[in-house]
Amino acid sequence: MTDKQYVVGVLRDMLNYYYDNIGKKSKYAREIITPKMIGTLTTRYLELGGKLTSEPNEVDWGEVQEV
């Protein structure tokens, strides 16, 4: 596994975690997970060659306290 592959894997795991925990405090950044954070992370993931799945992510926006 190359360094790049490792980083892409970490970013993929972070994206999955962020989608599952939007509006809550992140265990990575120690800040509230916002759509902007997800967008920034997604951009970097794609720049490094990551692929997005075709499955839609179910986000419960009712749990979001602040953005």
C-alpha positions as CSV (number, residue, x, y, z in Angstrom):
1,M,0.0,0.0,0.0
2,T,1.4,3.4,-1.0
3,D,1.2,6.5,1.2
4,K,-1.4,8.0,-1.2
5,Q,-3.6,4.9,-1.0
6,Y,-3.4,5.0,2.8
7,V,-4.4,8.7,2.9
8,V,-7.3,8.1,0.5
9,G,-8.5,5.2,2.8
10,V,-8.3,7.5,5.8
11,L,-10.2,10.2,4.0
12,R,-12.9,7.7,2.9
13,D,-13.3,6.6,6.5
14,M,-13.5,10.2,7.7
15,L,-16.2,11.0,5.1
16,N,-18.3,8.0,6.2
17,Y,-17.9,9.0,9.8
18,Y,-18.8,12.7,9.0
19,Y,-21.9,11.7,7.1
20,D,-23.1,9.5,10.0
21,N,-22.4,12.2,12.6
22,I,-23.3,15.5,10.9
23,G,-24.2,18.1,13.4
24,K,-22.3,16.4,16.2
25,K,-18.8,17.0,17.6
26,S,-16.1,15.3,15.4
27,K,-13.7,12.9,17.0
28,Y,-11.1,14.0,14.4
29,A,-11.4,17.8,14.3
30,R,-13.1,18.3,17.8
31,E,-15.6,20.7,16.1
32,I,-19.2,20.4,15.0
33,I,-19.4,18.5,11.7
34,T,-20.8,20.9,9.0
35,P,-21.7,20.5,5.3
36,K,-18.7,22.8,4.6
37,M,-16.3,20.4,6.4
38,I,-17.8,17.5,4.4
39,G,-17.4,19.5,1.2
40,T,-13.8,20.3,1.9
41,L,-12.9,16.7,2.8
42,T,-14.8,15.4,-0.3
43,T,-12.8,17.8,-2.6
44,R,-9.5,16.6,-1.2
45,Y,-10.6,12.9,-1.4
46,L,-11.5,13.3,-5.1
47,E,-8.3,15.2,-5.8
48,L,-6.3,12.2,-4.5
49,G,-8.2,9.8,-6.7
50,G,-10.9,8.7,-4.3
51,K,-14.2,7.5,-5.8
52,L,-17.7,8.4,-4.5
53,T,-20.2,5.6,-4.3
54,S,-23.5,5.9,-6.1
55,E,-25.4,5.2,-2.8
56,P,-27.0,8.3,-1.4
57,N,-26.1,9.1,2.2
58,E,-29.1,9.5,4.5
59,V,-28.5,12.6,6.6
60,D,-30.9,13.4,9.4
61,W,-30.8,17.2,9.3
62,G,-33.1,17.4,12.3
63,E,-30.2,16.5,14.5
64,V,-28.1,19.4,13.3
65,Q,-27.9,21.9,16.1
66,E,-25.8,24.6,14.4
67,V,-23.8,25.1,11.2
